[in-house]
Amino acid sequence: MAPKRAPTATPTSSTSRSSAAAARSGGPPARQPEPGTVGGALRDTYDALTAQENRSVLKAVGFAGVAVAFFSSSWSEYLHPPA
């Protein structure tokens, strides 16, 4: 049988979860989005995509997408030498 973990210090905040529930779960209570704002996974995804450290990855994916769109269009025929 696995040994029980000692309860961690409970944060002091006014949330809907009680401090006993936070201690049982092993972590702080979940952050609730404010009313009227985009919250949850959508906000976290947007923040991750617009972060400074991900800018080079987004540029590379964007340029690759533009290249695929160009080469699959009729405009790519302008790259052929004249006959």
Sequence and secondary structure as in RCSB ss.txt:
>XXXX:A:sequence
MAPKRAPTATPTSSTSRSSAAAARSGGPPARQPEPGTVGGALRDTYDALTAQENRSVLKAVGFAGVAVAFFSSSW
SEYLHPPA
>XXXX:A:secstr
               SS HHHHHHHTS       TTS  THHHHHHHHHTSGGGHHHHHHHHHHHHHHHHHTSGG
GGGGS   
